[in-house]
Amino acid sequence: MKRQEDSFYFPPRLGRRTGFAAAMLALSVRSARAQGSRATTRIVVPYAPGGTNDVTARLIAPSAGERLGQNWIIENRSGANGAIGADTVMRSQPDGQTLLYSNDVIVALKHVQRGVTFDLVHDFTPIIRVMNLDFVLVGSARSVTQPDITALIRAIRQSPNLYSFASSTLGAVGQIAPAALAQALGSELTIVGYRGSGPAINDLIAGNVALGVLPVGLVLPMLAAGQLKAFATTSAQRLKALPNLPTMSEAGFPTVTFVGWNAIWGPRGVADETTRAVHAAVTETLKEPVIGQRLEQLGCTPIFETQAEFAAMLSREGERYGAIISAAGIRPE
């Protein structure tokens, strides 16, 4: 796959060079030289191209890099549920020129996956949480007949073995939220692991698995088509996209409140001056109207919080996820 850093500047073929054309050529050459003289920062995305993590990284990279006078180049280092890319950043020099753009899965990873080489708190420098990704509890229209969340919960209590949950990957909200619900109900629920949201959604539509907690942006078309049924969101507040849908907290399950998110880290030891500059550049990028509109289309919401608030959230959620996973008896795979 051809990476961005392999691209080159080629001036257009000119016929008769008018004064205007010559001026434009000179401007283009100067621009290309200026681009080439900038520092290059690798933004390591630990997943394959095309997913929300990759798409949102590519969305903010040009503007954030421009604000810092840098070229932000996306480098996809997929594998092991994001662990390979994270390990790459952990082992890099703490000069601010290699950063990790990952998601909430990284918080739970050491609890659910064997061979994780890093400790999120001790081996990385948290810089900025970029955006939230809202999730919704959905059921297969083929196999789930209950009309609302109250009836669904009643049915799960009566026959938990009939209501399996599809999980897109280890450590994702789709795995942790059903585990939290099982603990709240005092029941055992079957969580079926898939390699990504696509296969999980396909099996839900086919009725091979009953329920799933999935990103709202992914399932809206299936909800509109009647292939899936929405029961509740796992957000703290109701969603603009699904205003009539209650939250799990409103349904009586405040411990089943989860959001996905994307964030940026550096390796341990990145200078405070550097992290503050990156935080400021990304924050201003997120305020751009066109960026906000695109994020909304993806089912994401920009986050505006301090570095200290981000670090505190990581510590808090790390403890919470660890406790849920331990109580559920989930062992690293």
N, C-alpha and C positions, 0 to 999 in steps of 0.2 A: 504494500500500500504506500502510495506516495505521500510523504509528510509535508506539512506546510513549510518547514525549514528548507526543503529541497526546491522551492520555487525560485525563479529568477525573474529579473526585470528585462523585458525586451522592448525597445522603442519601436513605435509603429513605422511601417514602410512609408517614406515620404515621396511625393512627386515633386511638383514645383513648390519650393519653400517660400511661402509668403512670410512677411514679418511676423504675423500672428502665429503661424505654425511654428516658426523657429523659436518664438518666445515660449510657446507651450512645450516644445521639446526640451528647451533649457530648463524650464520649471520641473518637468517630469524627471529629468536627469538629476537635478539637485535634490528632488524628493526621494528618489531611489537611493542616492548616496547618503542622505540623512538617515533613511531607514537602515541602511547597512551599517552606519556608525553607531547605532543604538545598541545598548546591552540587550542580550536575549535572556529572557527568563522562561525556564521550562515549567509548564503547569502540567503536572502528572495527573492524568485521569485514570484511576485504576480499574476502568471498565472499558468494554468495547465501544466503538463509535455508535451513535444513534440513540442511546438511552438518555433519560432525563439528565443524568449526571454529566454526560458528554455534551449534550445540546446546550445546557445552561452555562457550562464552562466556556463553550465557544461563543455564546451570546455576550458574555461580559468581558471576555479577554481583550478584544480590540480596544475598547474604550478605556478599560483599566490600565492596560499597557501604555496607551497614549498619554494618559494623565501622569504616568511615572516616567515618560520619556524612554520607554522600553518596548521591545517586541515580546509579547506574551505568546508563546508557541505551545499549543496543546500537544501532549505526548500521551498516547493511550498505552498503558502498561497493564493489560487485563490479566486476570487469573486469580484463582483462590479467593473468590468473593472480595476482591479488592486488596488482599494482603500483599500481593506481589508489588503492586504500584506503591503501596505505603512503605514497604521495606526499602524500595529504591530511594524514596525521599529520606527516610530515616538515616540511610547510609551516606547521603550527600553532604557536601560542605554547607555549613550554616551561614552562607553568604547572601541568602535571599534570592538566589538565582535558580533555585529548584524548589517548587512549592507543590503541595498535595491538594487536589480538589476532589474531596470524597464526600460520603454521605453518612447518615445515621447508623448504617450497618457496622461501621468501624467501632462503635461504642460496645457492641455486643460480641464482636468477632472472637475475642479470646475465650469467651464462655461457650461458644457453640462450634468452634472449628479447631482442629488439632494443627500444630505446627506454626502457629502465629508467632512471629519472631520479635514483635515489638510490644511495648506497653504504651498505650495512647497518652497517658498522663505524663510519663517520665521521658518519653523519647521524641516528643513533638512539641512545637510551639504553636498554640492556638492563636490564629490571627483574626478571622472573622467568620461568623455564620452568615451565609449569603441569603438563603431563602427557605421557607417552609414548603412542604409538599403535603397536601391534605389527603387523607385516606377515608374510605367508606366501606362499611360492611355490606357485601352484596351476596345474593343467593342465585342459584341457577333457576331460571324460569321453568325448566323442565322438571325439577324435582322438589323445589321448595314452594309450598302452597300457602304459607301463612301470609296474611295481609300486612302485618306491621311488626315492629320490633317486640312489642309486648307478647304477641302470640308466638313469635319465633322463640323467644326466651323460654316461654312456657313449654313449647315442644322440645326444646333442647334439654330442659330439666327432666322431662318425662322419658326421652329416648336419646341420650347423648350419642350413642353409637351410630345413629342415623345421620348425624350432622358433622361430616368431616370438613376440614378447612384446608384450602389450598394456600401454600406459602411459596412465594417466588424465589426466595433464597434464604440461606442460613443467616440469622441475626436481623432480618428485616422486620418491619412493623407487621407484615403478614404472618410472621411466626410468633412474635412477642405478644401482640394484641390477643390472639386466641388463647395463648398460655395464661395471660392475665385474666381473661374471661373465665377460663376453666377454674382458676383459683377462686374467683369471686362466686362462682356457682357451686363450688365444692364438687365438681364433676371432672371426669377424664374426657378430654376431647382429642380426637385424632387429627393431627396436623400432617398433611401430605406435602413433602418438599418437591419443588420443581426447579428447573434450571431457567429461571426468568419468568417475568410476568406473562409473556405471550403464551407459553405452554399452559400455565395455570389458568388463564382466561379461557383458552380453548377447551380445556377439560370442564370448566365451569359451565360453559355454554352447552356442551354435550351432555351435561348432567352426570358426569363421572365422579364429580366431587360436588358437595352441596353448597359450601359457603367459602368466602374469601374476604380478606381485608386488603384492598388494593387502592392504588392511587386514583383519585377521582378523575383526573384528566384522561387516564387511560380507559376508564369504563363508561364515561358519559355516552359515547356512541352506542354501546351495547345496551345501556339503560334506555336510550331513546328508541332503539329498535325492538325493545321488549325481550331481548335475549337474557338479560340479567335483571334482578329486582334489587333495589336499594332499601336498606332497613335503618341504618344509622351511620353517622359519621363518627370518627374517633377524634375529631377536633375539639378544642375547648369551646368554640362557638359554632353556631350554624353557618353553613357555607352559602355564599351568594349564588353559587351555581345550583344548589339544591336547598332552597330556603325553607321548604316544608318538611325537610328531613330532620328528625331530632338527633342530638348528639348521644353518644353512649352514656355520658354523664346524666343527661336529662332522662334517659331510660332507667337510671338507677345504678349505673356502673361507672362511677368517677375514676376508678383505677384503670379503666380501659380507655384512657385518654392518651393518644399518641399522634405525633406528626412526624413525617419524614423531613429531612432537611439536607442541604448541601453546605459545605464549609471549606475554608482554606486553612491549611497548616503549613508551617515550615519545619525543618528538622530542629531538634533541640539546640538552643544556643544562638538563634538568629537575633541580631541586635534589635533593641527596642525601637530605635529610630527607623529601622527598616519595616518592622511590623506595623508601626503607626502609619507610615507612608502607604503601605499596601491597604491597610484598613480604610484610610481616608479615600484612596483612589476607587476602591470597590464601592464604598458607601455613596460617593458622588455618581458613580456609574448607575447604581440601582435607582437613583432619583430621576434618571432620564426617562421621559414619558414613553418613548418607543420601547425601552427595555421593560418598563413596567407592564405595558400592554402585551408584549410577547410572553412575559412570565405568567400573566393572567390566563392567556390562551393555553399554557402548559399546565394549568392548575396549581401554579406556585404563587407565593406571596413574599415580597422582599422583607428581610429582617433588618431592623436598625437597632443594634445593641452594641455595647462597648466590648472591648477585648476581655475585660474582667468578667462581664456578664456571660460571655461565651464560655470562658474557662470554668466558671461556677456551674453552668448548665452541664458541661461535660462531666464534671465530678458527680453532680447530683444524678444525672441519667445513668452514668456508669454503675453507681450503686444500686439504683432502681432496677435496671436491666439485669444485673447480676443476681439480685434477690429473686426476681420473677423466674429467671432461668433455673436457678437452683431449686426453688420450690416446685417447679414443674418437672424436675428430674431430667432435664435435657442435658445430655452429655456431649462433649465435643466430638464431632465426626471427622 
